[in-house]
Structures are given as C-alpha cells and as structure tokens.
Amino acid sequence: VMAADPKPDSIILWTRVIGSGNDTIAQVNVASPDVMVQLELAASSAFDELLMAPIVISAQAKYDNTIRHKLMGLSSATTYYYRFRAGTGLSRVGRFKTAPAANAAVDALNFAFIACQDWSVNHWVGMSALAKQNLDFLVHLGDYIYEAAGDSYQTEKVETTHDALKIPSQTLKPNSTSAKIAVTVEDYRYLYKKYRSDLRLQELHARYALIAIWDDH
C-alpha cells in the first residue's frame, strides 16, 4: 500500500492485487481477470468504525491489477488509516496525514527525505530507521528507481540483501557490452515491482504519505 501527494482535503492511495501464491514480480497476464477491490478508511488502525462506506474500485488486468485512487473530502492536518479488501484477502493497514489548511498557522512540520534508492548500491537499512520516526510526511527527491542493471556505477554491492535485477527485455545500454536498460512498459513495471518487494520500503510507504519530486529516473 502507498499514500502520496497529501493535500489539505485529499490523498492519492495505491495498491496492487496479487493472487494467493502468485509470483509478485512476474510479468502481467493480460488474460487474467479484473478484480473488484474495496477501499476502507478509518480514524484508527483498529478499524472499529469506518469513516465512510467502502469505495469499490476495479483493479484492471491491463494495468497489472493496480489501483491509484484520489480520495477527496478529507479534513486537514488529520491522520487517517486505510486498507484494501479483495474477496477474502485484506491488505496491510496504511496510514497518512493530510497537509495543513492553506491558511493555517503552522509552527513546525516533521519530515524526512530520501533519494537515489538504487536497488544494488545504496543503504536501504536507513528506511527502517525512518519508519520508526514520528513524521508528518516523507519527501522523495528523485531516483526512485534506476532504469539500468549491471552498469559501471552499480558495482559497489552495498545492499547485500537484494538479488540481481533481470530486466525482461534484456536491452543493452548504448555503448555498453553488459549493462541492461529498461525500454518497455514491462521493463518498468518489473523494476517498480522489484523495488517495492523490499519490506523496508513497504513499511515506509505504509507509514507516511509520500511527496515525490522528479529527477531523471
């Protein structure tokens, strides 16, 4: 689950539906069925009382059974909890805080930023420390993914818990004899699914709303 782009009265929520026992990184099967999903919103993680009737959304196979839904009509500077339900399956609980009202007097905001989260090189263990903080939101300064695998700058092998990337199209990077680079929709879907398979990144997304800033990736 993931929350992003917090405004005083809205948020964007994301999830992806995966069949029980299925490979979470596998190539999308366009012949698989669309899945009807219910989005639930509550004021506490116990979900003892929903704040509105569940919202029914279709996770369409042509979009790799993903959902990106803008939820509106929220209160400013308020913490909410959300989850998704599909059949007997239930997602983990996510939380987010809406932005302050446009005219509100704000003494302080607590936030952190991350950047350059290369799958193979950088120190992902820092995400576990961030997830334990009390932040209002998280800023990502760019390079959420890297489109290359096996490039010259990816040889430090800092993140030892990650296996090697295998970009589906196996397209060689220009002027390289070994590095592969994403060029197709399926390549990019693979990279996002692979990156989001990391449990530390999942925990960070479930804990804070993300404000993303574009870099060149």
Disulfide bonds with the S-S distance in Angstrom:
none
